[in-house]
Amino acid sequence: MNNDYTELLTVEELCNLLKISPTAAYRLVSSGELKCFRIGRVWRIPRECVNEYIKEHSLHHN
């Protein structure tokens, strides 16, 4: 099964992946800059959305 939303990350996993602080991660998810959603009080971030975010921001900084 190769679906865009098969792997969901937590904010902690996002921090580890991007090497950012929890404050920076929560800023990304709460602002809508990084596509994600909440289940109750817990943020879930599709890995594919993180990959898209990295690609978009890499292109702008080259």
PDB file with one MODEL, atoms N, CA, C and O in Angstrom:
MODEL        1
ATOM      1  N   MET A   1       0.844  -1.181   0.000  1.00  0.00           N
ATOM      2  CA  MET A   1       0.000   0.000   0.000  1.00  0.00           C
ATOM      3  C   MET A   1       0.882   1.234   0.000  1.00  0.00           C
ATOM      4  O   MET A   1       1.591   1.493   0.972  1.00  0.00           O
ATOM      5  N   ASN A   2       0.841   1.989  -1.075  1.00  0.00           N
ATOM      6  CA  ASN A   2       1.685   3.180  -1.182  1.00  0.00           C
ATOM      7  C   ASN A   2       0.795   4.408  -1.302  1.00  0.00           C
ATOM      8  O   ASN A   2       0.595   4.945  -2.392  1.00  0.00           O
ATOM      9  N   ASN A   3       0.266   4.839  -0.170  1.00  0.00           N
ATOM     10  CA  ASN A   3      -0.627   5.989  -0.109  1.00  0.00           C
ATOM     11  C   ASN A   3       0.133   7.158   0.488  1.00  0.00           C
ATOM     12  O   ASN A   3       1.009   6.961   1.330  1.00  0.00           O
ATOM     13  N   ASP A   4      -0.191   8.379   0.062  1.00  0.00           N
ATOM     14  CA  ASP A   4       0.487   9.565   0.587  1.00  0.00           C
ATOM     15  C   ASP A   4       0.374   9.684   2.098  1.00  0.00           C
ATOM     16  O   ASP A   4       1.224  10.303   2.739  1.00  0.00           O
ATOM     17  N   TYR A   5      -0.673   9.094   2.673  1.00  0.00           N
ATOM     18  CA  TYR A   5      -0.922   9.269   4.101  1.00  0.00           C
ATOM     19  C   TYR A   5      -0.721   7.992   4.896  1.00  0.00           C
ATOM     20  O   TYR A   5      -1.304   7.840   5.969  1.00  0.00           O
ATOM     21  N   THR A   6       0.090   7.071   4.393  1.00  0.00           N
ATOM     22  CA  THR A   6       0.281   5.815   5.107  1.00  0.00           C
ATOM     23  C   THR A   6       1.148   5.974   6.344  1.00  0.00           C
ATOM     24  O   THR A   6       0.976   5.228   7.308  1.00  0.00           O
ATOM     25  N   GLU A   7       2.070   6.921   6.343  1.00  0.00           N
ATOM     26  CA  GLU A   7       2.918   7.107   7.514  1.00  0.00           C
ATOM     27  C   GLU A   7       2.669   8.480   8.122  1.00  0.00           C
ATOM     28  O   GLU A   7       2.921   9.512   7.499  1.00  0.00           O
ATOM     29  N   LEU A   8       2.174   8.466   9.342  1.00  0.00           N
ATOM     30  CA  LEU A   8       1.898   9.709  10.059  1.00  0.00           C
ATOM     31  C   LEU A   8       2.947   9.909  11.134  1.00  0.00           C
ATOM     32  O   LEU A   8       3.261   8.987  11.887  1.00  0.00           O
ATOM     33  N   LEU A   9       3.486  11.111  11.205  1.00  0.00           N
ATOM     34  CA  LEU A   9       4.504  11.443  12.191  1.00  0.00           C
ATOM     35  C   LEU A   9       3.887  12.226  13.340  1.00  0.00           C
ATOM     36  O   LEU A   9       2.871  12.901  13.177  1.00  0.00           O
ATOM     37  N   THR A  10       4.513  12.126  14.496  1.00  0.00           N
ATOM     38  CA  THR A  10       4.155  12.968  15.630  1.00  0.00           C
ATOM     39  C   THR A  10       5.015  14.229  15.574  1.00  0.00           C
ATOM     40  O   THR A  10       5.951  14.305  14.778  1.00  0.00           O
ATOM     41  N   VAL A  11       4.708  15.205  16.403  1.00  0.00           N
ATOM     42  CA  VAL A  11       5.521  16.416  16.461  1.00  0.00           C
ATOM     43  C   VAL A  11       6.941  16.064  16.905  1.00  0.00           C
ATOM     44  O   VAL A  11       7.908  16.625  16.390  1.00  0.00           O
ATOM     45  N   GLU A  12       7.070  15.149  17.845  1.00  0.00           N
ATOM     46  CA  GLU A  12       8.402  14.731  18.300  1.00  0.00           C
ATOM     47  C   GLU A  12       9.211  14.122  17.158  1.00  0.00           C
ATOM     48  O   GLU A  12      10.399  14.410  17.016  1.00  0.00           O
ATOM     49  N   GLU A  13       8.574  13.284  16.348  1.00  0.00           N
ATOM     50  CA  GLU A  13       9.263  12.687  15.201  1.00  0.00           C
ATOM     51  C   GLU A  13       9.618  13.755  14.165  1.00  0.00           C
ATOM     52  O   GLU A  13      10.675  13.690  13.539  1.00  0.00           O
ATOM     53  N   LEU A  14       8.733  14.737  13.988  1.00  0.00           N
ATOM     54  CA  LEU A  14       9.023  15.845  13.083  1.00  0.00           C
ATOM     55  C   LEU A  14      10.259  16.605  13.548  1.00  0.00           C
ATOM     56  O   LEU A  14      11.119  16.957  12.741  1.00  0.00           O
ATOM     57  N   CYS A  15      10.343  16.857  14.851  1.00  0.00           N
ATOM     58  CA  CYS A  15      11.512  17.546  15.419  1.00  0.00           C
ATOM     59  C   CYS A  15      12.791  16.781  15.113  1.00  0.00           C
ATOM     60  O   CYS A  15      13.788  17.374  14.699  1.00  0.00           O
ATOM     61  N   ASN A  16      12.768  15.476  15.313  1.00  0.00           N
ATOM     62  CA  ASN A  16      13.948  14.654  15.052  1.00  0.00           C
ATOM     63  C   ASN A  16      14.304  14.641  13.575  1.00  0.00           C
ATOM     64  O   ASN A  16      15.479  14.702  13.215  1.00  0.00           O
ATOM     65  N   LEU A  17      13.302  14.562  12.728  1.00  0.00           N
ATOM     66  CA  LEU A  17      13.532  14.491  11.281  1.00  0.00           C
ATOM     67  C   LEU A  17      14.119  15.787  10.739  1.00  0.00           C
ATOM     68  O   LEU A  17      15.070  15.759   9.957  1.00  0.00           O
ATOM     69  N   LEU A  18      13.559  16.925  11.150  1.00  0.00           N
ATOM     70  CA  LEU A  18      14.009  18.216  10.635  1.00  0.00           C
ATOM     71  C   LEU A  18      15.093  18.868  11.488  1.00  0.00           C
ATOM     72  O   LEU A  18      15.641  19.908  11.123  1.00  0.00           O
ATOM     73  N   LYS A  19      15.398  18.242  12.634  1.00  0.00           N
ATOM     74  CA  LYS A  19      16.404  18.790  13.567  1.00  0.00           C
ATOM     75  C   LYS A  19      15.999  20.193  14.020  1.00  0.00           C
ATOM     76  O   LYS A  19      16.794  21.132  13.974  1.00  0.00           O
ATOM     77  N   ILE A  20      14.734  20.312  14.462  1.00  0.00           N
ATOM     78  CA  ILE A  20      14.218  21.584  14.947  1.00  0.00           C
ATOM     79  C   ILE A  20      13.668  21.415  16.359  1.00  0.00           C
ATOM     80  O   ILE A  20      13.456  20.297  16.827  1.00  0.00           O
ATOM     81  N   SER A  21      13.444  22.531  17.021  1.00  0.00           N
ATOM     82  CA  SER A  21      12.911  22.507  18.378  1.00  0.00           C
ATOM     83  C   SER A  21      11.404  22.249  18.343  1.00  0.00           C
ATOM     84  O   SER A  21      10.759  22.462  17.316  1.00  0.00           O
ATOM     85  N   PRO A  22      10.845  21.792  19.464  1.00  0.00           N
ATOM     86  CA  PRO A  22       9.389  21.634  19.535  1.00  0.00           C
ATOM     87  C   PRO A  22       8.652  22.952  19.255  1.00  0.00           C
ATOM     88  O   PRO A  22       7.595  22.943  18.623  1.00  0.00           O
ATOM     89  N   THR A  23       9.191  24.065  19.712  1.00  0.00           N
ATOM     90  CA  THR A  23       8.565  25.364  19.457  1.00  0.00           C
ATOM     91  C   THR A  23       8.474  25.626  17.962  1.00  0.00           C
ATOM     92  O   THR A  23       7.427  26.044  17.466  1.00  0.00           O
ATOM     93  N   ALA A  24       9.554  25.384  17.246  1.00  0.00           N
ATOM     94  CA  ALA A  24       9.564  25.586  15.793  1.00  0.00           C
ATOM     95  C   ALA A  24       8.590  24.627  15.107  1.00  0.00           C
ATOM     96  O   ALA A  24       7.899  25.014  14.165  1.00  0.00           O
ATOM     97  N   ALA A  25       8.533  23.389  15.572  1.00  0.00           N
ATOM     98  CA  ALA A  25       7.626  22.404  14.980  1.00  0.00           C
ATOM     99  C   ALA A  25       6.176  22.808  15.181  1.00  0.00           C
ATOM    100  O   ALA A  25       5.379  22.746  14.245  1.00  0.00           O
ATOM    101  N   TYR A  26       5.824  23.223  16.397  1.00  0.00           N
ATOM    102  CA  TYR A  26       4.448  23.638  16.659  1.00  0.00           C
ATOM    103  C   TYR A  26       4.094  24.887  15.864  1.00  0.00           C
ATOM    104  O   TYR A  26       2.942  25.057  15.468  1.00  0.00           O
ATOM    105  N   ARG A  27       5.061  25.758  15.627  1.00  0.00           N
ATOM    106  CA  ARG A  27       4.825  26.942  14.813  1.00  0.00           C
ATOM    107  C   ARG A  27       4.483  26.526  13.373  1.00  0.00           C
ATOM    108  O   ARG A  27       3.571  27.081  12.761  1.00  0.00           O
ATOM    109  N   LEU A  28       5.223  25.547  12.841  1.00  0.00           N
ATOM    110  CA  LEU A  28       4.963  25.067  11.482  1.00  0.00           C
ATOM    111  C   LEU A  28       3.580  24.450  11.346  1.00  0.00           C
ATOM    112  O   LEU A  28       2.859  24.732  10.389  1.00  0.00           O
ATOM    113  N   VAL A  29       3.211  23.605  12.306  1.00  0.00           N
ATOM    114  CA  VAL A  29       1.939  22.900  12.174  1.00  0.00           C
ATOM    115  C   VAL A  29       0.748  23.810  12.483  1.00  0.00           C
ATOM    116  O   VAL A  29      -0.278  23.726  11.808  1.00  0.00           O
ATOM    117  N   SER A  30       0.864  24.662  13.475  1.00  0.00           N
ATOM    118  CA  SER A  30      -0.284  25.503  13.844  1.00  0.00           C
ATOM    119  C   SER A  30      -0.521  26.626  12.844  1.00  0.00           C
ATOM    120  O   SER A  30      -1.647  27.108  12.718  1.00  0.00           O
ATOM    121  N   SER A  31       0.519  27.052  12.131  1.00  0.00           N
ATOM    122  CA  SER A  31       0.374  28.129  11.141  1.00  0.00           C
ATOM    123  C   SER A  31      -0.214  27.623   9.824  1.00  0.00           C
ATOM    124  O   SER A  31      -0.692  28.414   9.010  1.00  0.00           O
ATOM    125  N   GLY A  32      -0.177  26.310   9.616  1.00  0.00           N
ATOM    126  CA  GLY A  32      -0.636  25.751   8.350  1.00  0.00           C
ATOM    127  C   GLY A  32       0.454  25.714   7.298  1.00  0.00           C
ATOM    128  O   GLY A  32       0.215  25.280   6.171  1.00  0.00           O
ATOM    129  N   GLU A  33       1.642  26.162   7.652  1.00  0.00           N
ATOM    130  CA  GLU A  33       2.763  26.152   6.706  1.00  0.00           C
ATOM    131  C   GLU A  33       3.127  24.721   6.307  1.00  0.00           C
ATOM    132  O   GLU A  33       3.560  24.472   5.182  1.00  0.00           O
ATOM    133  N   LEU A  34       2.950  23.801   7.228  1.00  0.00           N
ATOM    134  CA  LEU A  34       3.174  22.379   6.984  1.00  0.00           C
ATOM    135  C   LEU A  34       1.814  21.697   7.078  1.00  0.00           C
ATOM    136  O   LEU A  34       1.148  21.775   8.111  1.00  0.00           O
ATOM    137  N   LYS A  35       1.404  21.033   6.009  1.00  0.00           N
ATOM    138  CA  LYS A  35       0.091  20.400   5.988  1.00  0.00           C
ATOM    139  C   LYS A  35       0.041  19.262   7.003  1.00  0.00           C
ATOM    140  O   LYS A  35       0.888  18.369   7.004  1.00  0.00           O
ATOM    141  N   CYS A  36      -0.964  19.316   7.857  1.00  0.00           N
ATOM    142  CA  CYS A  36      -1.133  18.297   8.882  1.00  0.00           C
ATOM    143  C   CYS A  36      -2.545  18.408   9.434  1.00  0.00           C
ATOM    144  O   CYS A  36      -3.338  19.214   8.949  1.00  0.00           O
ATOM    145  N   PHE A  37      -2.863  17.614  10.432  1.00  0.00           N
ATOM    146  CA  PHE A  37      -4.183  17.662  11.036  1.00  0.00           C
ATOM    147  C   PHE A  37      -4.095  17.234  12.487  1.00  0.00           C
ATOM    148  O   PHE A  37      -3.094  16.670  12.929  1.00  0.00           O
ATOM    149  N   ARG A  38      -5.158  17.513  13.215  1.00  0.00           N
ATOM    150  CA  ARG A  38      -5.213  17.151  14.623  1.00  0.00           C
ATOM    151  C   ARG A  38      -6.275  16.090  14.848  1.00  0.00           C
ATOM    152  O   ARG A  38      -7.344  16.104  14.240  1.00  0.00           O
ATOM    153  N   ILE A  39      -5.947  15.179  15.733  1.00  0.00           N
ATOM    154  CA  ILE A  39      -6.919  14.217  16.240  1.00  0.00           C
ATOM    155  C   ILE A  39      -6.994  14.526  17.729  1.00  0.00           C
ATOM    156  O   ILE A  39      -6.100  14.170  18.497  1.00  0.00           O
ATOM    157  N   GLY A  40      -8.064  15.188  18.121  1.00  0.00           N
ATOM    158  CA  GLY A  40      -8.147  15.668  19.496  1.00  0.00           C
ATOM    159  C   GLY A  40      -7.098  16.741  19.706  1.00  0.00           C
ATOM    160  O   GLY A  40      -7.102  17.765  19.023  1.00  0.00           O
ATOM    161  N   ARG A  41      -6.200  16.508  20.650  1.00  0.00           N
ATOM    162  CA  ARG A  41      -5.134  17.474  20.937  1.00  0.00           C
ATOM    163  C   ARG A  41      -3.796  17.088  20.314  1.00  0.00           C
ATOM    164  O   ARG A  41      -2.789  17.765  20.522  1.00  0.00           O
ATOM    165  N   VAL A  42      -3.792  15.997  19.550  1.00  0.00           N
ATOM    166  CA  VAL A  42      -2.540  15.460  19.007  1.00  0.00           C
ATOM    167  C   VAL A  42      -2.419  15.765  17.520  1.00  0.00           C
ATOM    168  O   VAL A  42      -3.312  15.442  16.736  1.00  0.00           O
ATOM    169  N   TRP A  43      -1.304  16.393  17.137  1.00  0.00           N
ATOM    170  CA  TRP A  43      -1.023  16.672  15.731  1.00  0.00           C
ATOM    171  C   TRP A  43      -0.502  15.416  15.048  1.00  0.00           C
ATOM    172  O   TRP A  43       0.270  14.658  15.635  1.00  0.00           O
ATOM    173  N   ARG A  44      -0.923  15.201  13.817  1.00  0.00           N
ATOM    174  CA  ARG A  44      -0.410  14.124  12.968  1.00  0.00           C
ATOM    175  C   ARG A  44       0.041  14.753  11.662  1.00  0.00           C
ATOM    176  O   ARG A  44      -0.689  15.525  11.040  1.00  0.00           O
ATOM    177  N   ILE A  45       1.246  14.411  11.260  1.00  0.00           N
ATOM    178  CA  ILE A  45       1.849  14.994  10.073  1.00  0.00           C
ATOM    179  C   ILE A  45       2.178  13.885   9.079  1.00  0.00           C
ATOM    180  O   ILE A  45       3.038  13.050   9.360  1.00  0.00           O
ATOM    181  N   PRO A  46       1.513  13.857   7.923  1.00  0.00           N
ATOM    182  CA  PRO A  46       1.859  12.850   6.914  1.00  0.00           C
ATOM    183  C   PRO A  46       3.296  13.061   6.428  1.00  0.00           C
ATOM    184  O   PRO A  46       3.700  14.184   6.125  1.00  0.00           O
ATOM    185  N   ARG A  47       4.053  11.977   6.358  1.00  0.00           N
ATOM    186  CA  ARG A  47       5.454  12.065   5.929  1.00  0.00           C
ATOM    187  C   ARG A  47       5.549  12.707   4.545  1.00  0.00           C
ATOM    188  O   ARG A  47       6.474  13.475   4.282  1.00  0.00           O
ATOM    189  N   GLU A  48       4.610  12.401   3.671  1.00  0.00           N
ATOM    190  CA  GLU A  48       4.636  12.971   2.321  1.00  0.00           C
ATOM    191  C   GLU A  48       4.535  14.495   2.370  1.00  0.00           C
ATOM    192  O   GLU A  48       5.139  15.180   1.544  1.00  0.00           O
ATOM    193  N   CYS A  49       3.783  15.027   3.321  1.00  0.00           N
ATOM    194  CA  CYS A  49       3.667  16.484   3.460  1.00  0.00           C
ATOM    195  C   CYS A  49       4.988  17.092   3.943  1.00  0.00           C
ATOM    196  O   CYS A  49       5.338  18.210   3.565  1.00  0.00           O
ATOM    197  N   VAL A  50       5.708  16.356   4.772  1.00  0.00           N
ATOM    198  CA  VAL A  50       7.028  16.818   5.210  1.00  0.00           C
ATOM    199  C   VAL A  50       7.974  16.826   4.014  1.00  0.00           C
ATOM    200  O   VAL A  50       8.740  17.772   3.829  1.00  0.00           O
ATOM    201  N   ASN A  51       7.921  15.776   3.209  1.00  0.00           N
ATOM    202  CA  ASN A  51       8.769  15.714   2.010  1.00  0.00           C
ATOM    203  C   ASN A  51       8.464  16.877   1.066  1.00  0.00           C
ATOM    204  O   ASN A  51       9.381  17.487   0.515  1.00  0.00           O
ATOM    205  N   GLU A  52       7.175  17.185   0.878  1.00  0.00           N
ATOM    206  CA  GLU A  52       6.784  18.311   0.020  1.00  0.00           C
ATOM    207  C   GLU A  52       7.296  19.629   0.593  1.00  0.00           C
ATOM    208  O   GLU A  52       7.782  20.484  -0.147  1.00  0.00           O
ATOM    209  N   TYR A  53       7.189  19.789   1.898  1.00  0.00           N
ATOM    210  CA  TYR A  53       7.654  21.012   2.563  1.00  0.00           C
ATOM    211  C   TYR A  53       9.160  21.198   2.335  1.00  0.00           C
ATOM    212  O   TYR A  53       9.619  22.298   2.029  1.00  0.00           O
ATOM    213  N   ILE A  54       9.907  20.121   2.486  1.00  0.00           N
ATOM    214  CA  ILE A  54      11.361  20.181   2.283  1.00  0.00           C
ATOM    215  C   ILE A  54      11.678  20.558   0.830  1.00  0.00           C
ATOM    216  O   ILE A  54      12.528  21.413   0.579  1.00  0.00           O
ATOM    217  N   LYS A  55      10.992  19.917  -0.121  1.00  0.00           N
ATOM    218  CA  LYS A  55      11.229  20.220  -1.538  1.00  0.00           C
ATOM    219  C   LYS A  55      10.919  21.680  -1.851  1.00  0.00           C
ATOM    220  O   LYS A  55      11.703  22.354  -2.520  1.00  0.00           O
ATOM    221  N   GLU A  56       9.784  22.165  -1.371  1.00  0.00           N
ATOM    222  CA  GLU A  56       9.386  23.552  -1.646  1.00  0.00           C
ATOM    223  C   GLU A  56      10.397  24.536  -1.088  1.00  0.00           C
ATOM    224  O   GLU A  56      10.764  25.501  -1.758  1.00  0.00           O
ATOM    225  N   HIS A  57      10.841  24.300   0.111  1.00  0.00           N
ATOM    226  CA  HIS A  57      11.749  25.233   0.741  1.00  0.00           C
ATOM    227  C   HIS A  57      13.188  25.084   0.228  1.00  0.00           C
ATOM    228  O   HIS A  57      13.960  26.042   0.263  1.00  0.00           O
ATOM    229  N   SER A  58      13.540  23.918  -0.235  1.00  0.00           N
ATOM    230  CA  SER A  58      14.869  23.719  -0.824  1.00  0.00           C
ATOM    231  C   SER A  58      14.972  24.473  -2.141  1.00  0.00           C
ATOM    232  O   SER A  58      16.011  25.065  -2.433  1.00  0.00           O
ATOM    233  N   LEU A  59      13.921  24.459  -2.932  1.00  0.00           N
ATOM    234  CA  LEU A  59      13.925  25.147  -4.219  1.00  0.00           C
ATOM    235  C   LEU A  59      14.049  26.649  -4.048  1.00  0.00           C
ATOM    236  O   LEU A  59      14.690  27.314  -4.862  1.00  0.00           O
ATOM    237  N   HIS A  60      13.453  27.184  -3.013  1.00  0.00           N
ATOM    238  CA  HIS A  60      13.485  28.618  -2.793  1.00  0.00           C
ATOM    239  C   HIS A  60      14.843  29.111  -2.282  1.00  0.00           C
ATOM    240  O   HIS A  60      15.161  30.296  -2.390  1.00  0.00           O
ATOM    241  N   HIS A  61      15.627  28.207  -1.735  1.00  0.00           N
ATOM    242  CA  HIS A  61      16.893  28.606  -1.136  1.00  0.00           C
ATOM    243  C   HIS A  61      18.105  28.237  -1.975  1.00  0.00           C
ATOM    244  O   HIS A  61      19.239  28.417  -1.531  1.00  0.00           O
ATOM    245  N   ASN A  62      17.886  27.725  -3.178  1.00  0.00           N
ATOM    246  CA  ASN A  62      19.026  27.365  -4.051  1.00  0.00           C
ATOM    247  C   ASN A  62      19.426  28.537  -4.894  1.00  0.00           C
ATOM    248  O   ASN A  62      20.361  28.435  -5.689  1.00  0.00           O
TER     249      ASN A  62
ENDMDL
END
